[in-house]
Amino acid sequence: MLLCIILSHGAVASGSWELIPANPVVGDVIEIRGTGFEGESVDVLITFEKEVQVVDGRYEYLLEDVRIPSGFDNRFTVQATGVDDLNVRVKMLLWITKTAEAKDGVATVSQAGVPPGTYKIRIDGKSDAPSVKLKITAFQEMEVDSEGSFSYTYDSKSMPSGSFEVNVGSIAKQVELQPAAGNIEGNAEKATGERSISRGEKESVWNFLDFKSEKMWVAGILAVLILFLAYLRRRKS
């Protein structure tokens, strides 16, 4: 897993930052606290990678309770390598699906203007390979105060354990997200929201989600627009 944080166009790499806690465990709320930065904002980019096994020509990865905090701008990108196609399904009020066909085995889906909230994300698709590599990136612009400080928190509950690279401006550090104590494999899988279900159950879920995507697409778009407009009103008030 790779966690990167970079400064925005309005800031320079003159500050310093620390990670709290310094040795995080899956489930911890991680805080990145920066001081001495110039500019009005800082961009936060979080990326982690996950290898997913292919079963019966399909792959699937489920993230539970993905929290998108408040900020100036929110967007996420999912890139799948070794695939035929990629579906990214996000449950807001309804399941909303974005699909991309692969080119040379690589498919990418991006979504901008994501309102803050807690979401369930399902990633799936077809592949002839034994496994696929997923790269999931979340971007957010955060405000730097008049003293050059900022604080960014992220709930690691939805992340798999593994190595992070944390980069704030030109300052990079390696961080290891440890498995939760007591049950290393079980807790890690629970933290990432992975579930083992039968082929029939998977097909039922995919068919249901495809039906929802096709029949309720307009309603889903309206729901997202309502959430986004409400979010803009809160920012203006």
Helices and strands as residue ranges (DSSP letters): E 3-5, E 16-20, E 29-35, E 41-53, E 58-68, E 74-81, E 85-91, E 95-101, E 106-112, E 117-126, E 131-143, E 150-155, G 156-158, E 162-168, E 171-177, H 184-192, H 199-215, H 217-236
